[in-house]
């Protein structure tokens, strides 16, 4: 009986974390909807790279640099757009 209760509690905790993660991504996507087109590209590239909180900075730099060097985003505003995109990506954690 105790094992079943613990298993049920674990399942509920996992479901709660999945719901929380979904809510966090929803907030991140809502934030990204307000970004410039270049900011949206940075956001999408960084999210696709699946950064952790520890790798976010280096992932932001790598993805933004790659987009700028390949002419997909403007170089002049890349930093400002990356900062805005980073703030949205952080909401996904």
C-alpha positions as CSV (number, residue, x, y, z in Angstrom):
1,X,0.0,0.0,0.0
2,X,2.8,2.4,0.9
3,X,4.6,1.7,-2.4
4,X,1.5,2.5,-4.3
5,X,1.1,5.8,-2.4
6,X,4.7,6.7,-3.0
7,X,4.4,5.9,-6.7
8,X,1.2,8.0,-7.0
9,X,2.9,10.9,-5.3
10,X,5.9,10.6,-7.6
11,X,3.6,10.5,-10.6
12,X,1.8,13.6,-9.4
13,X,5.1,15.5,-8.8
14,X,6.3,14.6,-12.3
15,X,3.0,15.8,-13.8
16,X,3.3,19.0,-11.8
17,X,6.8,19.6,-13.1
18,X,5.7,19.0,-16.7
19,X,2.9,21.4,-16.3
20,X,5.2,24.0,-14.8
21,X,7.7,23.5,-17.6
22,X,4.9,23.9,-20.1
23,X,3.8,27.1,-18.4
24,X,7.3,28.5,-18.4
25,X,7.7,27.8,-22.2
26,X,4.3,29.5,-22.8
27,X,5.6,32.6,-20.9
28,X,8.8,32.5,-22.9
29,X,6.9,32.2,-26.2
30,X,4.6,35.1,-25.2
31,X,7.6,37.2,-24.4
32,X,9.2,36.3,-27.8
33,X,6.1,37.4,-29.6
34,X,7.0,40.9,-28.7
35,X,10.6,40.7,-30.0
36,X,11.8,42.2,-33.3
37,X,12.1,39.8,-36.2
38,X,15.9,39.5,-35.6
39,X,15.2,38.9,-31.9
40,X,12.7,36.2,-32.7
41,X,15.3,34.5,-34.9
42,X,17.8,34.6,-32.0
43,X,15.2,33.3,-29.6
44,X,14.3,30.4,-31.9
45,X,17.9,29.4,-32.5
46,X,18.8,29.5,-28.8
47,X,15.7,27.5,-27.8
48,X,16.5,24.9,-30.5
49,X,20.0,24.6,-29.0
50,X,18.4,23.6,-25.7
51,X,20.7,25.6,-23.3
52,X,20.8,25.1,-19.6
53,X,21.0,28.0,-17.2
54,X,24.8,27.3,-17.1
55,X,25.2,27.3,-20.9
56,X,22.8,30.1,-21.7
57,X,25.4,32.8,-22.1
58,X,27.7,30.9,-24.4
59,X,24.7,29.5,-26.4
60,X,23.4,33.1,-26.8
61,X,26.8,34.3,-28.1
62,X,27.3,31.3,-30.4
63,X,23.9,31.5,-32.0
64,X,23.8,35.3,-32.3
65,X,27.2,35.4,-33.8
66,X,26.3,32.6,-36.3
67,X,23.1,34.4,-37.4
68,X,24.9,37.7,-37.8
69,X,27.9,36.3,-39.6
70,X,25.6,34.4,-42.0
71,X,23.6,37.6,-42.8
72,X,20.4,36.3,-41.2
73,X,20.2,39.1,-38.7
74,X,21.6,42.7,-38.7
75,X,24.9,43.1,-37.1
76,X,24.3,46.6,-35.8
77,X,21.4,45.6,-33.5
78,X,22.5,42.0,-32.8
79,X,23.6,42.7,-29.2
80,X,20.4,44.6,-28.3
81,X,18.2,41.9,-29.9
82,X,20.2,39.1,-28.2
83,X,19.7,40.8,-24.8
84,X,16.0,41.0,-25.4
85,X,15.8,37.4,-26.6
86,X,17.9,36.2,-23.6
87,X,15.3,37.7,-21.2
88,X,12.6,35.6,-23.0
89,X,14.7,32.5,-23.1
90,X,15.3,32.8,-19.3
91,X,11.6,32.5,-18.8
92,X,11.7,28.9,-20.2
93,X,13.8,27.7,-17.3
